[in-house]
C-alpha cells in the first residue's frame, strides 16, 4: 500500500487564471509605486525649472548691463558673467528636458496602471463564470488568457519602441547639442547663441511630438469633453500629418457615453485611420460619425488599394488589426462590417450600442 503524503492533504491546485491575477496584482502594485515616485519627481523638477528660469533671467539681465558698458567693466568680470550665463542656460535646458521626460513617463505609467486595473477586473469577474463555462474557453485557437497576455506584451513593445524612437532619441540629441553649444561659447559666443536657438527649436518640436504621443495614448479631452470633440481633434491632426484629403461628417446628438464605449469607438477610429495611412495607399478618406439614442455608428471609407476582408479577419493580413478591433467591439455588444475588394478601396463601419451589458471576457 502506498500512503499519500500528508503534506499534500487539503491543498487546492492554483489555476492558471489565479496565477495570472496574482502576477498582475504584483505588477499593478509596482506600477502604482512607480507612478507615485514619478509624480513626486515631476513636482520637484518643476520647482527646479522655475528656480533655474528665474536665475537665468537675472543673469541675462546682468549680462545685458555689461554689454551696454563693456569699456568700463574688467575683462575678468565679463568672462565670469558669460560663464555664469552659459551655466545657467545649460542647467535650464537640462532641467526642462528632464521634466519633459518625466511627464512622458508619468503619462505612460497612468495608461499602464489603468490597463492593469481593467484587466484585473475582467479576470476576477471571470474566475467564477456563470453557467459553468470555463474562463479558458478558446476562440480563434487560443485561450482567452493567452490572448490577454499577448495583448499586454504587444502593447508594451509598441510603447517601448515609440519611446525609444521618439523622446529618448530626442533627449540624446539634446545632450549632444548642449555639448556643442558649450564648446562654441568658449570660442565664439555668437555661434553658441545660434546653437542654443537651434536647441530651443528642437526642444519645441520634441515637446509637440510628446504631446501628440500622449494624445494617442490616452487623450485627456476624451474624459473631459467626450467622443465627438475628440474625434474632431484627432481627424484634424490626421489630416495635417498625413496630407490626405480627409472629410469628416458628424450627425445626430452630441452626447456623452459610458467611458468604455467612448474609448472603444475612438480606438477603432485610430486603428482604421492608421490602416489607411500605412497600408491603403489612398488619396482620400471619408469619415462618418452618427450618434443617436440607441447606438453610435462610425464609418471610415478610402479610395485605396483595398483588401480581402476574409483574409484580414482570419489574421492572414497581420499588419491590419481588424480581428482584435472586432473582438473589442463585440465585447460591448457592437458589430463590425467590412466592404472591400482588392483594388477598389475599403469601407469599414463600427456600430456600438450606447448602453447595455458589457462582456467581461
Secondary structure, 3 states (H helix, E strand, C coil): CCCCCHHHCCCCCCCHHHHHHHHHHHHHHHHHHHHHHHHHHHHHHHHHHHHHHHHHHHHHHHHHHHHCCHHHCCHHHHHHHHHHHHHHHHHHHHHHHHHHHHHHHHHHHHHHHHHHHHHHHHHHHHCCCHHHCCCCCEECCEEHHHHHHHHHHHHHHHHHHHHHHHHHHHHHHHHHHHHHHHHHHHHCHHHHHHHHHHHHHHHHHHHHHHHHHHHHHHCHHHHHCCHHHHHHHHHHHHHHHHCCEEEEEEEECCCCCCHHHHHHHHHHHHHHHHHHHHHHCCCEEEEEEEECCCEEEEEEEECCCCCCHHHHHCCCCCCCCHHHHHHHHHHCCCEEEEEECCCCCEEEEEEEECCCCCCCC
